[in-house]
Amino acid sequence: MRANCHIEEIMTNKEWPLYEVFIRSKSGLSHRHCGSIHAADDQLALDAARDTYTRRNEGVSIWVVRSSRIVASDPAETAAFFEPAEDKIYRHPTFYDIPDGVENL
Amino acid sequence: MYTQGLDQKGQSDSQRDALETPERLEAFQKRIDAEEKIEAKDWMPEAYRRTLIRQISQHAHSEIIGMQPEGNWLTRAPSLQRKSILLAKIQDEAGHGLYLYSAAETLGVSRDQMVADLLSGKAKYSSIFNYPSLTWADIGAIGWLVDGAAIMNQIPLCRCSYGPYSRAMIRICKEESFHQRQGYDIMVKLCNGTHAQKAMAQDALNRWWWPSLMMFGPSDRDSKHSAQSMAWKIKRFSNDELRQKFIDVTVPQAEFLGLTVPDYDMEFDAASGHYIHGEIDWQEFVDVISGNGPCNEQRMAKRSKAHADGAWVRDAARAYAEKHAARAAA
């Protein structure tokens, strides 16, 4: 199934597919989006991402993923989408008053 | 640099979004005024999108064409180390072109379209790259002056209101500083060398000085894109302001080298603290931009040939990917 999508994408699109590039700058940190790259296949995408985004040792690990495979929230719906978290200020520790004299809390 | 591939909307949605109501435009300007970044899929006025596509793609094309005057000296660099350094710098130019093409693609224009516009002559690139690099000293002058002018232009772009462009510029500025220093380093060596070497450095400065000043674009009197770009916070300073900053920092650097800037009218104005420069030959700028510079034809011919020569590589990589995908499916 995956491979079929892959072929279809290649056949209908003369341009090399687009990949998003994520780099872990050093171990202990998470991968972070840093840009995108066109490449014919996954391996070439990794190689191109290395040459384009880590010429100065910016990373110890690279993820590449087809841009078309990323599912993103809709910016036009941002307010509604994140609204459920808006009124729950009791999730933050600063919501609570601790009586004077109580320590280590 | 998220791309046109992400969360594509249906046709009816994009038609609805295309409506530029006064409320929408006002809300957009409010976001800009509040220094919020605009991201790829956010609503934006069509003119904002078009301005950015024009500016970012021109910038990308400039990086790509800019590899040519430098590449001219790659096989004749005076030492193996100089050669390695120049090679690294030219690779950076290619990288900068790629960061910028990806940033432009987030606005909905395809890479192929941008390349086609460059090759057809529809899209412009910086006028500076239509001048020849005649001697090794030109590699020094290009790094020092051309990359120096580019940095002056690019630092404010790191704060540009469009997120993907601003992030690309932050990356580029970090790398550009190496370019400028390696250029100045070449100039220092030449100026501490023989009489002939120093004369070569002066000659390079003579030829690159005025074209470098023209890199900042037309004078504020004649700049047709400035006011709106400032309001949208794509631009932060006017062409003349940036040009003045460049002159103020560069003239003392020339003096340190014992070189003279080729402008007999140049004088330091103690009251304002600025160097006042002579008249720029804007006719030359117009001529070079419109295709009549010393190397326009050569640059475009070389780029077109490189693109055509690379076609079989692009096709072969695609055919290989197709074959392997088909095998995996079987």
Interface residues (C-beta under 8 A of the other chain):
Chain A: A3 N4 H6 I7 I10 M11 K14 E15 W16 L18 E20 H33 C34 G35 S36 I37 H38 A39 A40 D41 L44 D51 T52 Y53 R55 R56 R66 S67 S68 I70 V71 A72 S73 D74 P75 A76
Chain B: M1 Y2 T3 G5 L6 D7 K9 D17 E39 K41 D42 W43 A88 Q91 D92 G95 L98 Y99 S102 E105 S110 R111 D112 R167 A168 R171 E175 R314 A317 R318 Y320 A321 E322 H324 A325 A326 A328 A329
